[in-house]
Amino acid sequence: MLDRVERAGLREIAAKVDAGERLSFDDGVRLFACRDALALGWLANRERERRHGTRTYYNFNIRLEATNVCVANCLFCSFARLRPGDPGSYTMSLEQAWDKLRQRAGQPLTEVHVVNGLHPDLPFDYYMELLRGFKRLRPDVHLKCFTAVEIAFFADLYGKTDAQVLGELQSAGLDSLPGGGAEIFAERVRRKICADKCGADRYLAIHRLAHGLGMRSNVTMLYGHIETSEERIDHMLRTRALQDETGGLQAFIPLAFHPDNNQMRKLPAPSAVETLRVLAVSRLMLDNVPHIKAFWIATGVETAQLALWFGADDLDGTVQEERIYHMAGSPTPEAMSTREIRRLIRAAGRDPFERDTLYNIVVGPEADAVAS
């Protein structure tokens, strides 16, 4: 493989990685230009195994989207409906949302993950009570809820600062932030595909505020649409800079663009090779972010398995209910049991470790998965 790395033009980059030197913007662009995906994957896998060995993480979670009413008109989105009452729009009552957790009272899940549309008419107390109700039902469950885009929207809608919104939600039970809404940080792209949501600087500032309050978070990147390799690397470097500053990021999550049922449907979805390339470059560039996640709903199950040899060490979790990607044409199942996830990890030649949101180990590879 060293000869292959040499032929692929990656010898200097490999030497920098071996010496513990940080890769530059130009290095990242060269990685994306490399035509030999296996050489690139081999380098990324070395870094993955230096950090995590054969471990692959997953968690027992439930994902919930309480409303798809959203004032933002992102071109890539198949989930949102602009107004209440539009065909396909919905908003759960608090009782309906809480029932999603009540129905799983016998499950040893550790995380509730909530992402919503930007609903213009719901009161702030809806979100406060949503969190309080989850904590009443399951005081020990970790609430990873509301993207930085949602936090910014709440602040603007309800006349608060971003810090006030985060503090009040934290007092109601918010434990950490998901990484959604990042899309691509490059302003050129944002003007075209998501001009009416909060910008990259504010997104990063909200994560900075959350870290200052002791919360952890993730960062995503939407790839495979109109962005360039240079814009992907810029996105990674801005993520890396935030982590240098705060240390509060847990995972970087590349998300594949899906074209069905949205305003960008004429574009093709990224190939499996492109997905593996993005994950590999992410692992090599983000030397200070502990985990690279191959979200199996976005990548597809089979590609997620391959990704465990291309830099990824996390598959997300059981999910149990997901609408955003499935409304955009994802052919993956909406849920997997822990037993199924463990089997997929083992079949890929890795060892499954069930974690909680903060990466504390719940079940190691020696235990049989609990049927869910």
C-alpha contacts under 8 A as a table, 3 or more apart, distances in Angstrom:
res1	aa1	res2	aa2	distance
1	M	4	R	4.83
1	M	5	V	6.08
1	M	39	A	6.92
1	M	42	W	7.64
2	L	5	V	4.98
2	L	6	E	6.18
3	D	6	E	4.97
3	D	7	R	6.23
4	R	7	R	5.04
4	R	8	A	6.08
4	R	39	A	6.16
5	V	8	A	5.02
5	V	9	G	6.47
5	V	10	L	5.39
5	V	11	R	6.01
5	V	14	A	7.96
5	V	39	A	5.26
5	V	40	L	7.57
6	E	9	G	5.32
6	E	10	L	5.80
6	E	11	R	4.98
7	R	10	L	7.60
8	A	11	R	7.93
8	A	34	C	6.46
8	A	35	R	7.20
8	A	36	D	6.08
8	A	39	A	6.90
9	G	12	E	7.73
9	G	34	C	7.48
10	L	13	I	5.26
10	L	14	A	5.99
10	L	31	L	7.65
10	L	34	C	7.96
11	R	14	A	5.06
11	R	15	A	6.17
12	E	15	A	5.06
12	E	16	K	6.31
13	I	16	K	5.08
13	I	17	V	6.26
13	I	23	L	7.43
13	I	27	D	6.81
14	A	17	V	5.10
14	A	18	D	6.14
14	A	43	L	7.04
15	A	18	D	5.05
15	A	19	A	6.15
16	K	19	A	5.07
16	K	20	G	6.22
16	K	21	E	4.98
16	K	22	R	7.13
16	K	23	L	7.20
17	V	20	G	5.10
17	V	21	E	5.69
17	V	22	R	7.10
17	V	23	L	7.45
17	V	284	L	7.88
18	D	21	E	7.56
22	R	285	M	7.63
22	R	287	D	7.31
23	L	27	D	5.76
23	L	28	G	6.95
23	L	284	L	7.65
23	L	285	M	6.02
24	S	27	D	5.00
24	S	28	G	6.34
24	S	285	M	7.96
25	F	28	G	5.16
25	F	29	V	6.41
25	F	230	E	7.92
25	F	233	I	6.42
25	F	234	D	7.31
25	F	237	L	7.59
26	D	29	V	5.11
26	D	30	R	6.24
27	D	30	R	5.08
27	D	31	L	6.25
28	G	31	L	5.03
28	G	32	F	6.47
28	G	233	I	6.02
28	G	281	V	7.01
28	G	285	M	6.79
29	V	32	F	5.25
29	V	33	A	6.29
29	V	229	S	6.22
29	V	230	E	6.06
29	V	233	I	6.87
30	R	33	A	4.94
30	R	34	C	6.27
31	L	34	C	5.25
31	L	40	L	7.21
31	L	281	V	6.53
32	F	229	S	6.43
32	F	277	R	7.15
32	F	278	V	7.81
32	F	281	V	7.12
34	C	37	A	7.11
34	C	40	L	7.32
36	D	39	A	5.48
36	D	40	L	6.46
37	A	40	L	5.08
37	A	41	G	5.93
37	A	273	V	7.31
37	A	276	L	7.90
37	A	277	R	6.49
38	L	41	G	4.90
38	L	42	W	5.98
39	A	42	W	5.11
39	A	43	L	6.48
40	L	43	L	5.34
40	L	44	A	6.38
40	L	277	R	7.37
40	L	280	A	6.69
40	L	281	V	7.75
40	L	310	F	7.95
41	G	44	A	5.04
41	G	45	N	5.91
41	G	276	L	7.57
41	G	277	R	7.24
41	G	280	A	5.64
41	G	309	W	6.86
41	G	310	F	4.49
41	G	311	G	7.00
42	W	45	N	5.04
42	W	46	R	6.27
42	W	309	W	7.59
42	W	310	F	6.83
43	L	46	R	5.28
43	L	47	E	6.71
43	L	280	A	7.92
43	L	284	L	7.76
44	A	47	E	5.21
44	A	48	R	6.22
44	A	280	A	5.05
44	A	281	V	7.07
44	A	283	R	5.89
44	A	284	L	5.76
44	A	309	W	7.96
44	A	310	F	5.63
44	A	311	G	4.79
45	N	48	R	4.82
45	N	49	E	6.04
45	N	280	A	7.62
45	N	308	L	7.92
45	N	309	W	5.44
45	N	310	F	5.18
45	N	311	G	4.80
46	R	49	E	5.22
46	R	50	R	6.13
46	R	311	G	7.91
47	E	50	R	5.06
47	E	51	R	6.47
47	E	283	R	7.10
47	E	284	L	7.01
47	E	311	G	7.01
48	R	51	R	5.41
48	R	52	H	5.97
48	R	53	G	6.93
48	R	283	R	7.13
48	R	311	G	5.10
48	R	312	A	6.89
48	R	313	D	6.90
49	E	52	H	5.01
49	E	53	G	3.95
49	E	54	T	6.41
50	R	53	G	5.99
51	R	290	P	7.82
52	H	55	R	5.52
52	H	56	T	7.81
52	H	313	D	7.29
54	T	350	R	5.13
54	T	351	D	5.65
55	R	313	D	6.84
55	R	350	R	6.24
55	R	351	D	5.01
55	R	352	P	6.11
55	R	353	F	6.44
56	T	308	L	7.52
56	T	313	D	4.83
56	T	314	D	5.44
56	T	315	L	7.45
56	T	345	I	7.04
56	T	350	R	6.38
56	T	351	D	5.84
56	T	352	P	5.10
56	T	353	F	5.89
57	Y	313	D	6.25
57	Y	314	D	4.56
57	Y	315	L	6.42
57	Y	316	D	7.40
57	Y	352	P	6.09
57	Y	353	F	4.89
57	Y	354	E	5.74
57	Y	355	R	6.24
58	Y	314	D	5.90
58	Y	315	L	5.51
58	Y	316	D	5.04
58	Y	317	G	4.87
58	Y	318	T	7.92
58	Y	341	I	7.76
58	Y	352	P	7.48
58	Y	353	F	6.48
58	Y	354	E	5.07
58	Y	355	R	5.95
59	N	109	L	7.89
59	N	110	T	7.43
59	N	111	E	7.83
59	N	316	D	6.21
59	N	317	G	4.41
59	N	318	T	6.68
59	N	354	E	5.27
59	N	355	R	5.16
59	N	356	D	5.84
59	N	357	T	7.24
60	F	108	P	7.20
60	F	109	L	4.67
60	F	110	T	5.88
60	F	111	E	6.78
60	F	317	G	5.54
60	F	318	T	5.41
60	F	319	V	7.57
60	F	338	T	6.93
60	F	354	E	7.43
60	F	355	R	7.88
60	F	356	D	7.56
61	N	109	L	5.34
61	N	110	T	5.97
61	N	111	E	4.66
61	N	112	V	5.83
61	N	113	H	7.18
61	N	317	G	5.86
61	N	318	T	5.57
61	N	319	V	5.48
61	N	320	Q	7.41
62	I	109	L	7.45
62	I	111	E	6.48
62	I	112	V	5.15
62	I	113	H	6.13
62	I	318	T	6.76
62	I	319	V	4.67
62	I	320	Q	5.39
62	I	321	E	6.72
63	R	112	V	6.06
63	R	113	H	4.66
63	R	114	V	5.93
63	R	115	V	7.94
63	R	319	V	5.13
63	R	320	Q	6.48
63	R	321	E	5.67
63	R	322	E	6.23
64	L	97	A	7.79
64	L	100	K	7.99
64	L	112	V	7.39
64	L	113	H	6.12
64	L	114	V	4.89
64	L	115	V	6.64
64	L	321	E	6.59
64	L	322	E	6.95
65	E	68	N	7.11
65	E	114	V	5.74
65	E	115	V	5.21
65	E	116	N	5.05
65	E	117	G	7.90
65	E	322	E	7.60
65	E	323	R	7.40
66	A	91	T	5.89
66	A	92	M	5.28
66	A	97	A	6.49
66	A	114	V	7.43
66	A	115	V	7.44
66	A	116	N	5.86
67	T	89	S	7.72
67	T	90	Y	5.62
67	T	91	T	4.21
67	T	92	M	6.20
67	T	116	N	5.43
67	T	117	G	5.75
67	T	119	H	7.36
68	N	79	F	6.31
68	N	80	A	4.86
68	N	81	R	5.97
68	N	89	S	6.03
68	N	90	Y	6.00
68	N	91	T	6.76
68	N	116	N	6.12
68	N	117	G	4.63
68	N	118	L	7.70
68	N	119	H	7.67
69	V	80	A	5.72
69	V	81	R	4.85
69	V	82	L	5.65
69	V	83	R	5.85
69	V	84	P	6.06
69	V	89	S	6.01
69	V	90	Y	6.71
69	V	91	T	7.15
69	V	117	G	5.26
69	V	118	L	6.34
69	V	119	H	5.14
70	C	73	N	7.60
70	C	80	A	5.53
70	C	81	R	5.77
70	C	82	L	5.05
70	C	83	R	6.95
70	C	117	G	4.43
70	C	118	L	4.16
70	C	119	H	5.02
70	C	120	P	7.34
71	V	81	R	7.89
71	V	82	L	5.22
71	V	83	R	7.27
71	V	117	G	7.73
71	V	118	L	5.72
71	V	119	H	6.53
71	V	120	P	6.79
72	A	82	L	7.24
72	A	118	L	6.93
72	A	194	C	7.49
72	A	196	D	5.58
72	A	197	K	6.14
73	N	77	C	7.72
73	N	80	A	7.85
73	N	82	L	7.27
73	N	194	C	6.82
73	N	196	D	6.90
74	C	77	C	5.53
74	C	193	I	5.56
74	C	194	C	4.49
74	C	195	A	7.40
74	C	196	D	7.60
75	L	193	I	5.06
75	L	194	C	6.60
75	L	262	N	6.45
75	L	263	Q	4.92
75	L	264	M	6.03
76	F	193	I	6.79
76	F	257	F	7.45
76	F	258	H	7.67
76	F	259	P	6.98
76	F	262	N	5.66
76	F	263	Q	6.09
76	F	264	M	5.65
77	C	80	A	6.46
77	C	262	N	5.71
77	C	263	Q	7.63
77	C	324	I	7.89
77	C	328	A	7.26
78	S	260	D	7.26
78	S	261	N	5.41
78	S	262	N	4.85
78	S	324	I	6.96
78	S	325	Y	7.94
78	S	327	M	5.63
78	S	328	A	5.10
79	F	323	R	7.04
79	F	324	I	5.11
79	F	325	Y	7.81
79	F	327	M	5.83
79	F	328	A	7.18
80	A	89	S	7.56
80	A	117	G	6.34
81	R	84	P	7.49
81	R	86	D	6.39
81	R	87	P	7.76
81	R	88	G	7.07
81	R	89	S	5.50
82	L	86	D	7.20
83	R	86	D	5.62
83	R	89	S	7.52
84	P	89	S	6.21
84	P	90	Y	7.22
85	G	88	G	7.99
85	G	89	S	6.09
85	G	90	Y	7.71
86	D	89	S	5.45
92	M	95	E	7.82
92	M	96	Q	5.62
92	M	97	A	5.99
93	S	96	Q	5.10
93	S	97	A	6.33
94	L	97	A	5.11
94	L	98	W	6.07
94	L	126	Y	7.38
94	L	129	E	7.63
94	L	130	L	6.12
95	E	98	W	5.05
95	E	99	D	5.96
96	Q	99	D	5.05
96	Q	100	K	6.79
97	A	100	K	5.48
97	A	101	L	7.45
97	A	130	L	7.58
98	W	101	L	5.41
98	W	102	R	6.29
98	W	130	L	7.46
98	W	133	G	6.64
98	W	134	F	6.33
99	D	102	R	4.64
99	D	103	Q	5.84
100	K	103	Q	5.49
100	K	104	R	6.93
101	L	104	R	5.25
101	L	105	A	6.57
101	L	134	F	7.34
101	L	137	L	7.63
102	R	105	A	5.20
102	R	137	L	7.24
104	R	107	Q	5.31
107	Q	372	S	6.71
109	L	141	V	7.45
110	T	140	D	7.54
110	T	141	V	5.06
110	T	142	H	6.02
110	T	356	D	5.94
110	T	357	T	7.34
111	E	141	V	5.48
111	E	142	H	4.64
111	E	143	L	5.97
111	E	144	K	6.96
111	E	356	D	7.20
111	E	357	T	6.55
112	V	141	V	6.97
112	V	142	H	6.23
112	V	143	L	5.12
112	V	144	K	6.10
112	V	145	C	7.56
113	H	143	L	6.33
113	H	144	K	4.86
113	H	145	C	5.46
113	H	178	P	7.55
114	V	143	L	7.83
114	V	144	K	6.50
114	V	145	C	4.45
114	V	146	F	6.06
115	V	145	C	6.17
115	V	146	F	5.28
115	V	147	T	6.58
115	V	180	G	7.94
116	N	146	F	7.01
116	N	150	E	7.65
117	G	150	E	7.84
118	L	150	E	6.46
118	L	153	F	6.86
119	H	122	L	6.21
120	P	157	L	7.53
122	L	126	Y	6.55
123	P	126	Y	5.53
123	P	127	Y	7.69
124	F	127	Y	5.63
124	F	128	M	6.58
124	F	154	F	7.33
124	F	158	Y	7.08
125	D	128	M	4.80
125	D	129	E	5.84
126	Y	129	E	5.32
126	Y	130	L	6.02
127	Y	130	L	4.90
127	Y	131	L	6.42
127	Y	169	L	7.86
128	M	131	L	5.44
128	M	132	R	6.30
128	M	168	E	7.87
128	M	169	L	6.11
128	M	172	A	5.75
129	E	132	R	4.86
129	E	133	G	5.84
129	E	172	A	7.49
130	L	133	G	5.33
130	L	134	F	6.42
131	L	134	F	5.23
131	L	135	K	6.34
131	L	143	L	7.49
131	L	169	L	7.79
131	L	172	A	5.89
131	L	173	G	5.56
131	L	174	L	6.68
132	R	135	K	5.15
132	R	136	R	6.16
132	R	172	A	5.42
132	R	173	G	6.09
133	G	136	R	5.01
133	G	137	L	6.30
134	F	137	L	5.20
134	F	138	R	6.04
134	F	139	P	7.48
134	F	141	V	7.97
135	K	138	R	5.00
135	K	139	P	4.39
135	K	140	D	7.30
135	K	141	V	6.99
135	K	173	G	6.58
136	R	139	P	5.76
138	R	141	V	5.47
142	H	174	L	7.91
142	H	175	D	6.08
142	H	176	S	7.94
142	H	357	T	6.94
143	L	173	G	6.91
143	L	174	L	5.41
143	L	175	D	5.18
143	L	176	S	6.57
144	K	174	L	6.67
144	K	175	D	5.90
144	K	176	S	4.72
144	K	177	L	5.23
144	K	178	P	5.90
145	C	174	L	6.71
145	C	175	D	7.84
145	C	176	S	6.70
145	C	177	L	5.56
145	C	178	P	6.19
146	F	149	V	7.80
146	F	150	E	5.64
146	F	151	I	6.61
146	F	177	L	6.22
146	F	178	P	6.63
147	T	150	E	5.14
147	T	151	I	6.40
147	T	177	L	6.06
147	T	178	P	5.55
147	T	179	G	6.20
147	T	180	G	5.49
147	T	181	G	6.32
148	A	151	I	4.91
148	A	152	A	6.19
148	A	177	L	7.39
148	A	179	G	7.58
148	A	180	G	7.51
148	A	181	G	6.89
148	A	203	Y	5.43
148	A	204	L	7.99
148	A	206	I	5.93
148	A	207	H	6.83
149	V	152	A	5.20
149	V	153	F	6.19
149	V	180	G	7.96
149	V	181	G	5.81
149	V	197	K	6.67
149	V	198	C	5.79
149	V	203	Y	6.49
150	E	153	F	4.93
150	E	154	F	6.09
151	I	154	F	5.15
151	I	155	A	6.28
151	I	162	D	6.47
151	I	165	V	6.66
151	I	166	L	7.16
151	I	206	I	7.66
152	A	155	A	5.15
152	A	156	D	6.30
152	A	162	D	6.08
152	A	198	C	6.62
152	A	202	R	7.72
152	A	203	Y	7.89
152	A	206	I	7.79
153	F	156	D	5.23
153	F	157	L	5.95
153	F	198	C	7.71
154	F	157	L	5.14
154	F	158	Y	5.80
154	F	160	K	7.60
154	F	165	V	7.03
155	A	158	Y	5.51
155	A	159	G	5.66
155	A	160	K	4.52
155	A	161	T	5.32
155	A	162	D	5.47
155	A	164	Q	7.88
155	A	165	V	6.19
156	D	159	G	5.44
156	D	160	K	6.57
156	D	161	T	7.69
157	L	160	K	7.91
160	K	164	Q	6.06
160	K	165	V	6.49
161	T	164	Q	5.10
161	T	165	V	6.35
162	D	165	V	5.21
162	D	166	L	6.29
162	D	206	I	6.74
163	A	166	L	5.20
163	A	167	G	6.06
163	A	206	I	7.77
163	A	209	L	6.53
164	Q	167	G	5.11
164	Q	168	E	6.06
165	V	168	E	5.32
165	V	169	L	6.10
166	L	169	L	5.22
166	L	170	Q	5.96
166	L	209	L	7.98
166	L	210	A	6.87
167	G	170	Q	5.07
167	G	171	S	6.24
167	G	213	L	7.72
168	E	171	S	5.08
168	E	172	A	6.47
169	L	172	A	5.02
169	L	173	G	6.47
169	L	174	L	5.52
170	Q	173	G	5.16
170	Q	174	L	4.30
170	Q	175	D	6.45
171	S	174	L	7.05
175	D	215	M	6.16
175	D	216	R	7.83
176	S	210	A	7.74
176	S	215	M	5.02
176	S	216	R	5.19
176	S	217	S	5.72
177	L	207	H	7.78
177	L	210	A	7.68
177	L	215	M	7.37
177	L	216	R	6.60
177	L	217	S	4.72
177	L	218	N	6.91
178	P	217	S	5.71
178	P	218	N	5.53
178	P	219	V	7.36
179	G	182	A	6.93
179	G	217	S	6.40
179	G	218	N	4.31
179	G	219	V	4.05
179	G	220	T	5.10
179	G	252	F	7.99
179	G	253	I	7.62
180	G	183	E	7.57
180	G	219	V	6.77
180	G	220	T	5.67
181	G	220	T	7.32
182	A	185	F	6.61
182	A	200	A	6.97
182	A	203	Y	6.97
182	A	219	V	6.76
182	A	220	T	5.69
182	A	221	M	5.97
182	A	222	L	7.45
183	E	190	R	7.91
183	E	220	T	6.81
183	E	221	M	5.02
183	E	222	L	4.55
183	E	223	Y	7.71
184	I	189	V	6.84
184	I	190	R	6.81
184	I	221	M	5.84
184	I	222	L	6.07
184	I	223	Y	7.60
184	I	227	E	7.48
184	I	231	E	7.35
184	I	232	R	7.11
184	I	235	H	6.32
185	F	189	V	7.76
185	F	190	R	7.04
185	F	199	G	7.61
185	F	200	A	5.06
185	F	231	E	7.66
185	F	234	D	7.59
185	F	235	H	5.49
186	A	189	V	5.62
186	A	190	R	6.35
186	A	200	A	7.68
186	A	231	E	5.98
186	A	234	D	7.41
186	A	235	H	7.13
187	E	190	R	4.97
187	E	191	R	6.04
187	E	199	G	7.94
187	E	200	A	7.84
188	R	191	R	5.56
188	R	192	K	6.86
189	V	192	K	5.27
189	V	193	I	6.18
189	V	194	C	7.90
189	V	226	I	7.15
189	V	227	E	6.49
190	R	193	I	5.30
190	R	194	C	5.01
190	R	195	A	5.47
190	R	199	G	7.76
191	R	194	C	6.13
191	R	195	A	4.49
192	K	195	A	6.30
194	C	197	K	6.04
198	C	202	R	6.36
198	C	203	Y	6.63
199	G	202	R	5.54
199	G	203	Y	6.20
200	A	203	Y	4.98
200	A	204	L	6.18
201	D	204	L	5.29
201	D	205	A	6.06
202	R	205	A	4.82
202	R	206	I	6.07
203	Y	206	I	5.35
203	Y	207	H	6.58
204	L	207	H	5.15
204	L	208	R	6.20
204	L	242	L	7.28
205	A	208	R	4.87
205	A	209	L	6.22
206	I	209	L	5.00
206	I	210	A	6.18
207	H	210	A	4.98
207	H	211	H	6.17
207	H	217	S	6.91
208	R	211	H	5.18
208	R	212	G	6.28
208	R	242	L	7.34
208	R	246	T	6.76
208	R	248	G	7.94
209	L	212	G	4.99
209	L	213	L	6.48
210	A	213	L	5.12
210	A	214	G	6.60
210	A	215	M	5.30
210	A	216	R	7.06
210	A	217	S	7.79
211	H	214	G	5.05
211	H	215	M	4.93
211	H	216	R	5.85
211	H	217	S	7.60
211	H	246	T	6.56
211	H	247	G	7.89
211	H	248	G	5.29
212	G	215	M	7.25
212	G	246	T	7.69
215	M	248	G	7.26
216	R	248	G	5.07
216	R	249	L	5.89
216	R	250	Q	6.71
216	R	358	L	7.95
217	S	248	G	6.42
217	S	249	L	5.10
217	S	250	Q	6.10
217	S	251	A	7.60
218	N	249	L	5.35
218	N	250	Q	5.60
218	N	251	A	4.99
218	N	252	F	5.91
218	N	253	I	7.39
219	V	239	T	7.29
219	V	249	L	7.38
219	V	251	A	6.64
219	V	252	F	5.08
219	V	253	I	6.18
220	T	252	F	5.76
220	T	253	I	4.48
220	T	254	P	5.48
220	T	255	L	6.62
221	M	232	R	7.97
221	M	235	H	7.51
221	M	252	F	7.87
221	M	253	I	6.36
221	M	254	P	4.71
221	M	255	L	5.73
222	L	254	P	6.10
222	L	255	L	4.77
222	L	256	A	5.90
222	L	257	F	6.16
223	Y	227	E	6.91
223	Y	232	R	7.69
223	Y	254	P	6.94
223	Y	255	L	6.24
223	Y	256	A	5.40
223	Y	257	F	5.81
223	Y	270	P	7.81
224	G	227	E	7.04
224	G	256	A	6.18
224	G	257	F	5.47
224	G	269	A	6.46
224	G	270	P	4.98
224	G	274	E	7.97
225	H	257	F	6.30
225	H	267	L	6.85
225	H	268	P	7.89
225	H	269	A	7.59
225	H	270	P	7.79
227	E	231	E	6.09
227	E	232	R	6.99
228	T	231	E	5.12
228	T	232	R	6.38
229	S	232	R	5.04
229	S	233	I	6.31
230	E	233	I	5.17
230	E	234	D	6.19
231	E	234	D	4.96
231	E	235	H	6.17
232	R	235	H	5.08
232	R	236	M	6.38
233	I	236	M	5.01
233	I	237	L	6.11
234	D	237	L	5.11
234	D	238	R	6.17
235	H	238	R	5.32
235	H	239	T	6.29
236	M	239	T	5.02
236	M	240	R	6.09
236	M	282	S	7.10
236	M	285	M	7.03
236	M	286	L	6.80
237	L	240	R	4.85
237	L	241	A	6.08
237	L	285	M	7.60
237	L	286	L	7.60
238	R	241	A	5.04
238	R	242	L	6.35
239	T	242	L	5.24
239	T	243	Q	6.38
239	T	286	L	7.95
240	R	243	Q	5.08
240	R	244	D	6.20
240	R	286	L	5.89
240	R	287	D	7.77
240	R	288	N	6.72
240	R	289	V	7.28
241	A	244	D	5.00
241	A	245	E	6.35
242	L	245	E	5.10
242	L	246	T	6.19
242	L	247	G	7.60
243	Q	246	T	5.24
243	Q	247	G	4.64
243	Q	248	G	6.35
243	Q	249	L	6.08
243	Q	288	N	6.74
243	Q	289	V	6.98
244	D	247	G	6.04
244	D	288	N	7.24
246	T	249	L	7.90
249	L	252	F	7.92
249	L	289	V	6.45
249	L	290	P	7.96
250	Q	289	V	6.26
250	Q	290	P	5.90
250	Q	291	H	6.21
250	Q	358	L	7.83
251	A	289	V	6.14
251	A	290	P	6.21
251	A	291	H	4.50
251	A	292	I	5.51
251	A	293	K	6.50
252	F	282	S	7.78
252	F	289	V	7.02
252	F	291	H	6.44
252	F	292	I	5.09
252	F	293	K	6.21
253	I	292	I	6.12
253	I	293	K	4.99
253	I	294	A	6.68
253	I	295	F	7.11
254	P	278	V	7.23
254	P	279	L	6.84
254	P	293	K	7.28
254	P	294	A	7.17
254	P	295	F	7.91
255	L	295	F	7.36
255	L	298	A	6.00
255	L	299	T	7.45
256	A	269	A	7.47
256	A	270	P	6.62
256	A	275	T	7.09
256	A	298	A	5.75
256	A	299	T	6.41
257	F	269	A	5.99
257	F	270	P	6.86
258	H	269	A	5.48
258	H	325	Y	7.33
258	H	328	A	5.62
258	H	329	G	6.53
258	H	330	S	7.04
259	P	262	N	6.23
259	P	264	M	5.89
259	P	265	R	4.34
259	P	266	K	7.19
259	P	267	L	6.43
259	P	268	P	6.67
259	P	269	A	6.13
259	P	328	A	6.22
259	P	329	G	7.23
260	D	265	R	5.45
260	D	327	M	7.63
260	D	328	A	4.72
260	D	329	G	5.10
261	N	265	R	6.51
261	N	327	M	7.18
261	N	328	A	5.74
261	N	329	G	7.39
262	N	265	R	5.56
262	N	328	A	7.08
264	M	267	L	5.89
265	R	268	P	7.48
270	P	274	E	5.99
270	P	275	T	6.69
271	S	274	E	5.15
271	S	275	T	6.33
272	A	275	T	5.03
272	A	276	L	6.25
272	A	299	T	7.63
272	A	303	T	6.20
273	V	276	L	5.12
273	V	277	R	6.11
274	E	277	R	4.93
274	E	278	V	6.19
275	T	278	V	5.22
275	T	279	L	6.31
275	T	299	T	7.11
275	T	303	T	7.95
276	L	279	L	5.16
276	L	280	A	6.10
276	L	303	T	7.66
276	L	306	L	7.72
276	L	307	A	5.87
276	L	310	F	6.16
277	R	280	A	5.13
277	R	281	V	6.17
277	R	310	F	7.69
278	V	281	V	5.28
278	V	282	S	6.06
279	L	282	S	5.05
279	L	283	R	6.36
279	L	292	I	7.25
279	L	294	A	7.53
279	L	307	A	7.16
279	L	310	F	6.50
279	L	311	G	6.08
279	L	312	A	6.49
280	A	283	R	5.28
280	A	284	L	6.46
280	A	310	F	5.07
280	A	311	G	4.99
280	A	312	A	7.53
281	V	284	L	5.12
281	V	285	M	6.02
282	S	285	M	5.28
282	S	286	L	5.78
282	S	292	I	7.28
282	S	311	G	7.75
283	R	286	L	5.54
283	R	287	D	6.90
283	R	292	I	6.41
283	R	311	G	5.38
283	R	312	A	7.30
284	L	287	D	6.36
284	L	311	G	7.95
286	L	289	V	5.55
287	D	290	P	7.75
289	V	292	I	7.70
291	H	312	A	7.28
291	H	313	D	6.33
291	H	314	D	6.84
292	I	311	G	6.87
292	I	312	A	4.82
292	I	313	D	5.91
292	I	314	D	6.34
293	K	312	A	5.52
293	K	313	D	6.25
293	K	314	D	4.57
293	K	315	L	5.67
293	K	316	D	6.72
294	A	298	A	7.86
294	A	299	T	6.70
294	A	304	A	5.61
294	A	307	A	6.63
294	A	308	L	7.97
294	A	312	A	5.92
294	A	313	D	7.62
294	A	314	D	6.09
294	A	315	L	5.04
294	A	316	D	7.22
295	F	298	A	5.53
295	F	299	T	6.21
295	F	304	A	7.15
295	F	314	D	7.71
295	F	315	L	5.19
295	F	316	D	5.53
296	W	299	T	5.12
296	W	300	G	5.21
296	W	301	V	5.19
296	W	303	T	7.84
296	W	304	A	5.41
296	W	315	L	5.90
296	W	316	D	7.15
296	W	332	T	7.90
297	I	300	G	5.56
297	I	301	V	7.01
297	I	325	Y	7.21
297	I	330	S	7.10
297	I	332	T	5.72
297	I	333	P	7.44
297	I	334	E	7.59
298	A	325	Y	6.78
298	A	330	S	7.02
299	T	303	T	5.90
299	T	304	A	5.88
300	G	303	T	5.53
300	G	304	A	6.11
300	G	330	S	7.81
300	G	331	P	7.52
300	G	332	T	5.91
301	V	304	A	5.08
301	V	305	Q	6.42
301	V	332	T	6.90
302	E	305	Q	5.18
302	E	306	L	6.59
303	T	306	L	5.05
303	T	307	A	6.04
304	A	307	A	4.88
304	A	308	L	6.76
304	A	315	L	7.04
305	Q	308	L	5.59
305	Q	309	W	7.90
305	Q	344	L	6.90
305	Q	345	I	6.75
305	Q	348	A	5.66
306	L	309	W	5.72
306	L	310	F	6.92
306	L	348	A	7.07
307	A	310	F	4.74
307	A	311	G	6.51
307	A	312	A	5.53
308	L	311	G	6.14
308	L	312	A	4.86
308	L	313	D	5.82
308	L	314	D	7.86
308	L	348	A	7.44
308	L	350	R	7.66
309	W	312	A	6.96
312	A	315	L	7.89
316	D	319	V	7.83
317	G	336	M	7.81
317	G	338	T	7.81
317	G	341	I	7.86
318	T	335	A	5.57
318	T	336	M	4.96
318	T	337	S	5.72
318	T	338	T	6.39
318	T	341	I	7.69
319	V	322	E	6.76
319	V	334	E	7.14
319	V	335	A	5.44
319	V	336	M	7.18
320	Q	334	E	5.96
320	Q	335	A	4.08
320	Q	336	M	6.73
321	E	334	E	5.50
321	E	335	A	6.18
322	E	325	Y	7.02
322	E	326	H	6.84
322	E	334	E	5.70
322	E	335	A	7.82
323	R	326	H	5.14
323	R	327	M	5.78
324	I	327	M	5.50
324	I	328	A	6.66
325	Y	328	A	5.02
325	Y	329	G	6.55
325	Y	330	S	5.51
326	H	329	G	5.10
326	H	330	S	4.62
326	H	331	P	7.00
326	H	332	T	7.74
326	H	334	E	7.71
327	M	330	S	7.24
333	P	336	M	7.10
336	M	340	E	6.02
336	M	341	I	6.51
337	S	340	E	5.16
337	S	341	I	6.35
337	S	371	A	6.55
337	S	372	S	5.20
338	T	341	I	5.06
338	T	342	R	6.07
338	T	369	A	5.83
338	T	370	V	6.51
338	T	371	A	6.51
338	T	372	S	6.47
339	R	342	R	5.21
339	R	343	R	6.18
339	R	368	D	7.67
339	R	369	A	4.80
339	R	370	V	6.47
339	R	371	A	5.91
339	R	372	S	7.58
340	E	343	R	5.09
340	E	344	L	6.26
341	I	344	L	5.15
341	I	345	I	6.25
342	R	345	I	5.10
342	R	346	R	6.14
342	R	352	P	5.53
342	R	369	A	6.94
343	R	346	R	5.15
343	R	347	A	6.04
344	L	347	A	5.04
344	L	348	A	6.28
345	I	348	A	5.15
345	I	349	G	6.66
345	I	350	R	5.46
345	I	351	D	6.40
345	I	352	P	5.91
346	R	349	G	5.12
346	R	350	R	5.16
346	R	351	D	5.85
346	R	352	P	6.82
347	A	350	R	7.37
351	D	365	P	5.76
352	P	364	G	6.67
352	P	365	P	5.18
353	F	361	I	6.63
353	F	362	V	7.49
353	F	363	V	5.89
353	F	364	G	4.75
353	F	365	P	5.77
354	E	361	I	5.95
354	E	362	V	5.35
354	E	363	V	4.92
354	E	364	G	6.37
355	R	358	L	7.51
355	R	359	Y	4.98
355	R	360	N	5.32
355	R	361	I	4.41
355	R	362	V	5.12
355	R	363	V	7.04
356	D	359	Y	5.18
356	D	360	N	5.45
356	D	361	I	6.56
356	D	362	V	6.56
357	T	360	N	7.46
361	I	364	G	6.83
363	V	367	A	6.53
363	V	369	A	7.93
364	G	367	A	5.99
365	P	368	D	7.69
